[in-house]
Every structure is written in C-alpha cells, then in structure tokens.
Amino acid sequence: MSAPHVLVSGAGIAGIATALQLVRGGIRTTVVERAPEPRPGGQAVDLRGASREAAERMGLMPGISAHRLHEKGMVYVDGRGRSYGRMPVDLFDGRGAVADVEIARGDLNQVLLDALAEADAAAPGLLSLRYGDRIEALVQDEAGVEARFASGGSGRFDAVLGADGVHSATRRLAFGSEERFATRLGGYAAFFTMPTPVGIEDGWFSMRIVPGAMLGIRPDRDPATSKAMLTLRVGRDAALRGDRAAQEALIRRLLSDAGWQAPAVLAAMSAAEDFYFDELARVDVPDLVNARVALVGDAGYCGTPLSGMGTAMALVGAFVLAGELVEARAEDVPAALARYARRIEPFIADGKKIPFGSLERAVPTTRAGAALGRLTTRVMLSKPFLPLITRAFAANATDELPLPDPASAPLAR
Ligand SMILES: Cc1cc2nc3c(=O)[nH]c(=O)nc-3n(C[C@H](O)[C@H](O)[C@H](O)COP(=O)(O)OP(=O)(O)OC[C@H]3O[C@@H](n4cnc5c(N)ncnc54)[C@H](O)[C@@H]3O)c2cc1C
C-alpha cells in the first residue's frame, strides 16, 4: 500500500493547479507539457463564487491580488467609438460581464507556477515538470498505466490526468476521438496582446460588434498594453488549423469595415507574440474517468471562451481532483477519480452554459442584425429596463453553486 504516482499531461491552468495540490499533499507528480516553455497570454479571467473560493483555499489570493486587473466595466461602442451601452462592474449585483476579481490568464498561470516552485522547494523530489514532451501512448491494466513519451522514455503511473486542453491527446488515447466529444459552434476565437491604442477609454473593456465579428479591447495590468479579443462567426475551414497567415487573413477580412480601433488592432496583430486562435468547440465527456485516467479542465469540460468559465472550471476541477487523490492509496485511485467526477458534475453542467444563449445571438452576420443588436443593447441597458435585466442575470448566474468539498485540501506548508 503506497501513495500514488501521478502523471499530468498539460501545464495550463488545470495541469499546474492539479500538480500544485498534489505536490503539497505529498504525491509524486510528473507533468509533461508539449510547449517548450510556459505559455503566456490570454485575456482577463473572472474569479467568482466557487472558483474564487478554490483560489482562496489554495492560498493563491495574495499572488492574484498582486496581479489583479482593475476593470471599470464593459462599454459597447459604434464605428466612431461612441458608446451606446455601459455595464459598470457593480451593475447586475456584480454578476455582469466583468467580475470584481480579474487577472490575466498568463498572470494566473505564473502565480500557479510560483506556488508550485515553492511547494517543490518545500518537498524536494516529488515533482518532475518537463516542457517539450508529451504522451504518445497509454496502456492500462488493473494496477496502473504505462505511458510512452515522445521524448523516447516511458514510465508506469497509478493515475494519468489529461489537462491538455480542448484538443486533449489524453482524451484521444484513453476515451476516443475528438469528434465524439466536441461540438463545433460555427466560429473561431482569437486573442493577443497589443499596444494600448490612442483614444481607448481608460480601464474599460470596450466592445464593437460588426457583421460576423465581435471585437473587444480589454485593459491589461500594464497600461501600455491591452488585450485584443475576437469572436468570429464563420463556417468551419480546415485550412485555418495551424496556419497563422490564413487566420490573420480571415480577421482582416471580417474587420475591414469595422472602423473604431480596428486598424490599430490589425496593425498590431502580426507582431503579437502571444497570438492565440482556435475554433469555438464545446467539450462534453459523459464520463470523465476511464479506470485510472481522468480528464480535468478544457480536456473534459469546455463551454468555449463564450462561457467565460473555462479557467474557473479548471481551477475548481483541479482543486477537487487533487483533493480526492491526495487521500487515496495507489490501489484506491479509480474510486478516488470516480468521486472527483461525481462531485464536479453539477458544477460543470452549470459552467458550460453560454450566458444569454449562443454565438448566433452574440454575433449577427448581417448589417441589419448588427443594427438590431445595437438597438437592443441600448434599450436593455437603459434605466427603465435595468431591474428586468438584473433579474435575468441573476437567473442566468453560473456562480451560485458551492465549491464541492473534496476529501482533502492541502495548503502550502
Ligand atoms: C496561451 C493560451 C491563451 C489562452 N487565452 C484564452 C483567452 O484569452 N480567453 C479564454 O477564454 N481562454 C483562453 N485560453 C483557454 C483557457 O486558458 C482555458 O479555457 C482554461 O484556462 C482551462 O485551461 P486548461 O488548462 O484546461 O486548458 P489550456 O489552457 O488549453 O491548457 C492546456 C495545456 O496543455 C498543453 N497541451 C496541449 N496538448 C498537449 C499534449 N498532447 N501534451 C502535453 N501538453 C499538451 C497546452 O500547450 C496547454 O499548455 C487560452 C489558453 C492558452 C493555452
């Protein structure tokens, strides 16, 4: 009878948060990340409700507070930059598009990496974190999982955790092809850092909607830079996968008449080092566990960036999953993983919802549709309608569920 040895695939938010809690709990943990180094970038991440509590119970709040963004709210603008609707942070009882605790995804990843380095220093020998490597094959038997790595080595583990994102290789190897679990929403999302454009309203998340595209510019921690965020409503095109030039060409086409800050966004796009582009795909895996292999974060549950809950779900999932494993002996791993899946289920069903509907509602494809969207936003955010909309936000809130309580919640020593 011994403590398990755990393999984690992916060093994003889900992977690093899981590894952090495992190492704190005294579990030998190997993490393999395909990228050669930590991946920076990403938009502001909202922490509210259960995800905020998970961050608190993991002792992450001091680090998060040091990197906290101070957004004033969201403002909708037209082609000349004139605002036609405004949602300050405290509107809708704090349940609107901007939460009171916000941190850029890359900064949160760094806060987690710093905490992991501390945990590693406090308990040397438990953690092996390997960039530039990935799992190539997995074979399970009653007592463990044999993994073969692209780097040539192999190893035997008591549990393998797939934290390798929407296109998870762990999921493909242990559960089945991506097509079984991913639902394409009919569009793409792109994010990158850009110099803060002249004339942008300081501290506000500004949003412009044109036929086929939603363009947002969000404040960064450094006032000299901002985050550009694009949601594109176009049919699936296999040629876009992995082809940055084709991705940029699509964005240029859709923003050609957008006015406002679109020229500044397009001018900055090609130089962006953290340019991120992916298809909008929801991930539903009916059973997150296959014996000794489990999925956490986007690999197992993803409501697309439109849900705004991906990182929140990854943090909560990591907290619960590691909490179950820390109490388990090697032979109890399948039961511990099954408890994780049960505990997390209600939370992820809620977190995958897209607030107020769908991509179709958020991004119209015609000029008339975009004009109607502007009118609706203006009316909804006008004084007489606010009480009604506040009630609708409360009914749609995805932050009401309590944090599932795992068997254990190790903290920094
Ligand atoms: C660079 C980056 C920027 C992002 N920006 C945004 C954003 O602006 N807005 C938004 O809503 N969401 C964004 N996301 C997605 C968001 O981070 C996730 O939805 C959420 O945090 C859940 O994280 P995750 O760890 O489950 O998945 P991810 O964040 O996707 O992390 C998965 C990790 O696994 C690694 N990986 C992939 N395949 C393999 C493999 N075969 N073997 C080993 N490692 C592998 C990836 O390199 C990545 O580091 C971004 C993700 C990344 C990686």
Ligand as a Chemical Component Dictionary entry (heavy atoms), coordinates in Angstrom:
data_LIG
# 
_chem_comp.id                   LIG 
_chem_comp.type                 NON-POLYMER 
_chem_comp.pdbx_formal_charge   0 
_chem_comp.three_letter_code    LIG 
# 
loop_
_chem_comp_atom.comp_id 
_chem_comp_atom.atom_id 
_chem_comp_atom.alt_atom_id 
_chem_comp_atom.type_symbol 
_chem_comp_atom.charge 
_chem_comp_atom.model_Cartn_x 
_chem_comp_atom.model_Cartn_y 
_chem_comp_atom.model_Cartn_z 
_chem_comp_atom.pdbx_ordinal 
LIG C1  C1  C 0 -1.846  30.510 -24.447 1  
LIG C2  C2  C 0 -3.321  30.397 -24.112 2  
LIG C3  C3  C 0 -4.118  31.548 -24.171 3  
LIG C4  C4  C 0 -5.475  31.442 -23.856 4  
LIG N1  N1  N 0 -6.237  32.557 -23.908 5  
LIG C5  C5  C 0 -7.532  32.500 -23.584 6  
LIG C6  C6  C 0 -8.358  33.666 -23.586 7  
LIG O1  O1  O 0 -7.876  34.750 -23.845 8  
LIG N2  N2  N 0 -9.682  33.548 -23.289 9  
LIG C7  C7  C 0 -10.231 32.339 -22.986 10 
LIG O2  O2  O 0 -11.431 32.269 -22.738 11 
LIG N3  N3  N 0 -9.480  31.218 -22.948 12 
LIG C8  C8  C 0 -8.161  31.267 -23.244 13 
LIG N4  N4  N 0 -7.398  30.129 -23.214 14 
LIG C9  C9  C 0 -8.042  28.887 -22.764 15 
LIG C10 C10 C 0 -8.134  28.898 -21.257 16 
LIG O3  O3  O 0 -6.829  29.003 -20.722 17 
LIG C11 C11 C 0 -8.785  27.618 -20.786 18 
LIG O4  O4  O 0 -10.114 27.585 -21.277 19 
LIG C12 C12 C 0 -8.890  27.446 -19.282 20 
LIG O5  O5  O 0 -7.915  28.146 -18.555 21 
LIG C13 C13 C 0 -8.789  25.960 -18.921 22 
LIG O6  O6  O 0 -7.430  25.598 -19.028 23 
LIG P1  P1  P 0 -6.865  24.170 -19.321 24 
LIG O7  O7  O 0 -5.602  24.096 -18.520 25 
LIG O8  O8  O 0 -7.890  23.130 -19.130 26 
LIG O9  O9  O 0 -6.540  24.188 -20.887 27 
LIG P2  P2  P 0 -5.462  25.054 -21.690 28 
LIG O10 O10 O 0 -5.364  26.424 -21.179 29 
LIG O11 O11 O 0 -5.795  24.880 -23.125 30 
LIG O12 O12 O 0 -4.076  24.317 -21.359 31 
LIG C14 C14 C 0 -3.735  23.070 -21.903 32 
LIG C15 C15 C 0 -2.224  22.915 -21.874 33 
LIG O13 O13 O 0 -1.893  21.625 -22.370 34 
LIG C16 C16 C 0 -0.871  21.741 -23.355 35 
LIG N5  N5  N 0 -1.023  20.633 -24.282 36 
LIG C17 C17 C 0 -1.842  20.517 -25.343 37 
LIG N6  N6  N 0 -1.699  19.316 -25.914 38 
LIG C18 C18 C 0 -0.761  18.650 -25.204 39 
LIG C19 C19 C 0 -0.193  17.359 -25.299 40 
LIG N7  N7  N 0 -0.552  16.499 -26.260 41 
LIG N8  N8  N 0 0.728   17.002 -24.380 42 
LIG C20 C20 C 0 1.128   17.867 -23.391 43 
LIG N9  N9  N 0 0.616   19.115 -23.276 44 
LIG C21 C21 C 0 -0.320  19.484 -24.161 45 
LIG C22 C22 C 0 -1.079  23.096 -23.971 46 
LIG O14 O14 O 0 0.113   23.589 -24.562 47 
LIG C23 C23 C 0 -1.502  23.914 -22.766 48 
LIG O15 O15 O 0 -0.400  24.445 -22.079 49 
LIG C24 C24 C 0 -6.046  30.180 -23.501 50 
LIG C25 C25 C 0 -5.229  29.045 -23.444 51 
LIG C26 C26 C 0 -3.876  29.129 -23.739 52 
LIG C27 C27 C 0 -3.026  27.885 -23.661 53 
# 
loop_
_chem_comp_bond.comp_id 
_chem_comp_bond.atom_id_1 
_chem_comp_bond.atom_id_2 
_chem_comp_bond.value_order 
_chem_comp_bond.pdbx_ordinal 
LIG C1  C2  SING 1  
LIG C2  C3  SING 2  
LIG C2  C26 DOUB 3  
LIG C3  C4  DOUB 4  
LIG C4  N1  SING 5  
LIG C4  C24 SING 6  
LIG N1  C5  DOUB 7  
LIG C5  C6  SING 8  
LIG C5  C8  SING 9  
LIG C6  O1  DOUB 10 
LIG C6  N2  SING 11 
LIG N2  C7  SING 12 
LIG C7  O2  DOUB 13 
LIG C7  N3  SING 14 
LIG N3  C8  DOUB 15 
LIG C8  N4  SING 16 
LIG N4  C9  SING 17 
LIG N4  C24 SING 18 
LIG C9  C10 SING 19 
LIG C10 O3  SING 20 
LIG C10 C11 SING 21 
LIG C11 O4  SING 22 
LIG C11 C12 SING 23 
LIG C12 O5  SING 24 
LIG C12 C13 SING 25 
LIG C13 O6  SING 26 
LIG O6  P1  SING 27 
LIG P1  O7  DOUB 28 
LIG P1  O8  SING 29 
LIG P1  O9  SING 30 
LIG O9  P2  SING 31 
LIG P2  O10 DOUB 32 
LIG P2  O11 SING 33 
LIG P2  O12 SING 34 
LIG O12 C14 SING 35 
LIG C14 C15 SING 36 
LIG C15 O13 SING 37 
LIG C15 C23 SING 38 
LIG O13 C16 SING 39 
LIG C16 N5  SING 40 
LIG C16 C22 SING 41 
LIG N5  C17 SING 42 
LIG N5  C21 SING 43 
LIG C17 N6  DOUB 44 
LIG N6  C18 SING 45 
LIG C18 C19 SING 46 
LIG C18 C21 DOUB 47 
LIG C19 N7  SING 48 
LIG C19 N8  DOUB 49 
LIG N8  C20 SING 50 
LIG C20 N9  DOUB 51 
LIG N9  C21 SING 52 
LIG C22 O14 SING 53 
LIG C22 C23 SING 54 
LIG C23 O15 SING 55 
LIG C24 C25 DOUB 56 
LIG C25 C26 SING 57 
LIG C26 C27 SING 58 
# 
